[in-house]
Amino acid sequence: MSKLAERNLVVGLDIGTSKISVAVGEITPDNQLSIVGVGNQPSRGMDKGGVNDLNLVIQSIQRAINEAELMADCHITSVYLGISGKHISCQNENGMVPINDKEVMQDDVDNVIHTARSVPISAERRMLHVLPQEYSIDCQDGIKSPIGMSGVRMEAKVHIVTCANDMAKNIVKCVERCDLKADQLIFSALASSYAILTDDEKELGICVVDMGAGTMDIAVFTGGALRHTAVIPVAGNQVTSDIAKIFRTPLSHAEDIKVQYACALRQMVSMEENIEVPSVGGRPARSMSRHTLAEVVEPRYQELFELIQEELRESGLEDQIAAGYVLTGGTAKMEGVVEFAEEVFQMPARLAQPADVCGLKEYVNDPSYATVVGLLHYGMQANQQQSHEQKKSESVASIGSRILAWFKGEF
């Protein structure tokens, strides 16, 4: 089996409440992301983004990894890992530094971001991301890239995403027990945005809603930068639970009925259409109208959308998302969801699946793979940055050795 490094592979692992997805991407010579392997297993031992049974999660991860290794013909040693859960929180901070030289160098940018991130956070929390939003130099605001500009002092605005340390440790422990290394933890909605958003949408203002089984992850972009992140701990499982209770059917059957027949907007379903609903305890199955099912599902989706609206209202960004909403994740796939979202939000909405990939893309051509493909995009960018920094340090070292050699030759 070929090694990861030789083939320039990057691996994403998305541990969700209902499924665990692994995707292996190969970075082609022309910097494209080619999907070469996918593993997908039902998730056991997870609830609302948190681990509640370590051994079950480890088994599920191992199966998904084995599947992906077999398909990609490689041995996976490290992964970029998605994280979610209601413990995720965010804050916007500022930092300011004097400009050392006449113009802004990379060191100044690093310093100002370091100053902005030096806010006290409690011991039980961990920083996941520190993302620059914009810079200002003296009295000029809204600078995207300050390197090379002149000035006396520089300020940076950054978006900080933090998570509970224990939650992160548990999820990393599951990965390490499968003999894997977690290269980095990435907030799921941020990862999804790498796979589904265009630069224009980020500039204009957009809200990404990743609707999973246990959580809805939200990321709001305006002016090309991330402004707000949040996790709402209710999602698709609530819909399944409603169907199970009202139609008195086991949860596994309720999930199947939801996936196959449910519609989020009752006016899209005819009264005549009937479905078979299995009963509990060996009782005979009953026939139900599909319209009745939509009447159960619609109020729950209304509630989910209202929770999203409330989150945006509290963040003060509701009026700044001119491009509307991008829905992704398995719970967003239901018929009528986009139409209903537009009705509730009074804004444009679209259902998104991963873009900008080649290779076995038909395997990931689905909204529920947005996070895992986004993790690949994130990993690819991180790899490029790393190799760029490596080259820079190597070139500095080679200049140093040339000067040393020159001195030795001189004296």
Beta strands, then each sheet from edge to edge (+ up, - down):
strand 1: 9-15
strand 2: 19-27
strand 3: 33-42
strand 4: 46-47
strand 5: 50-51
strand 6: 78-83
strand 7: 89-98
strand 8: 125-137
strand 9: 140-143
strand 10: 153-164
strand 11: 181-187
strand 12: 206-211
strand 13: 216-222
strand 14: 225-232
strand 15: 274-277
strand 16: 286-289
strand 17: 325-328
strand 18: 349-351
strand 19: 358-359
sheet 1: 11+ 6+ 1+ 2- 3+ 19+
sheet 2: 4+ 5-
sheet 3: 7+ 10- 8+ 9-
sheet 4: 14+ 13- 12+ 17+ 18+
sheet 5: 15+ 16-
end
